Amino acid sequence: MKLLRYGALGAEKPGMLDQDGIIRDLSGVIGDVAGEALSDEGIATLRDLDPAGLPAVEGNPRFGACVGQVGKFICIGLNYADHAAEAGMALPEEPVIFFKATSAVCGPNDDIEIPRTSVKSDWEVELGVVIGKHTKYVSKEEALDHVAGYCVVNDLSERDFQLHRSGQWVKGKSCDTFGPIGPWLVTRDEVADPQNLAMYLEVNGHRYQDGSTNTMHFDVATVISHLSQFMSLQPGDVISTGTPPGVGMGQNPETYLKPGDKMELGIEGLGVQTQNVMAG
């Protein structure tokens, strides 16, 4: 099942994509793709609906982030061995955890704003994991049972802010529009193996990233279990699980986003994002 949110920024409505690619309105069933709607019971209720009995959404509305009311936006750094190598950093012994501000969240096809003082704005296609129920001290064996679904994330990063402006990585990760999520939240029953998904990212038609989740250093279950030892995870929390090689920082010479660029990125079975880059 593919859940989504559509409509104007700040006024998104819940919906689902039916088997014919038609958006069906869920406003009469749930308030948002958030909270209890993400639980096993909530998703089972939605799965039992007949999409043909739901109102069809006309036209081509804007897609919002596929999950609403995000409480935590947690990212895992250096989680692909070949990306760590291109960044010139050692492969970590434990997952590297950092946060993006939730104000960075935007729709999958919204314009990306380059910060005014940016000199190194970069791209990162990543598998997003959306938590579906309260998770604390969960084992690796049970971790995936706590997932509501999966989605595409572009973990945009300003490398100068991130690496040379002192303090934590959050400065370079949290700029407005630096967290596109979606287009859909694909429920976990439709993702047979989150560790075997092809992923890519292109800028202006040139493919920079062409990888797979099967080269993750720490798999999704390990990441969830590890996080849950330090903090509880709540329905709607988003975990962005790292990126394969091919980021701008890893090019020779280094290549960064500029106004007028266009990005396209996607993950097998989870949809595609398309973003125009503009000056902030």
GIQUI-V624607 format. One record per helix or strand of 2 or more residues. SS is the DSSP state (helix for helix, strand for strand). FROM is the first residue (numbers start at 1). LEN is the number of residues. If there is no record, write none. Layout:
BEGIN
((SS:FROM:LEN) (SS:FROM:LEN))
END
This chain:
BEGIN
((strand:2:5) (strand:13:5) (strand:23:3) (helix:35:4) (helix:40:8) (helix:51:3) (strand:73:5) (helix:81:6) (strand:96:4) (helix:102:3) (strand:105:2) (strand:112:3) (strand:121:2) (strand:125:7) (helix:140:7) (strand:147:9) (strand:157:2) (helix:159:6) (helix:170:4) (strand:179:3) (strand:185:3) (helix:188:3) (strand:198:6) (strand:206:7) (helix:213:3) (helix:220:9) (strand:238:3) (helix:248:3) (strand:262:6) (strand:271:9))
END
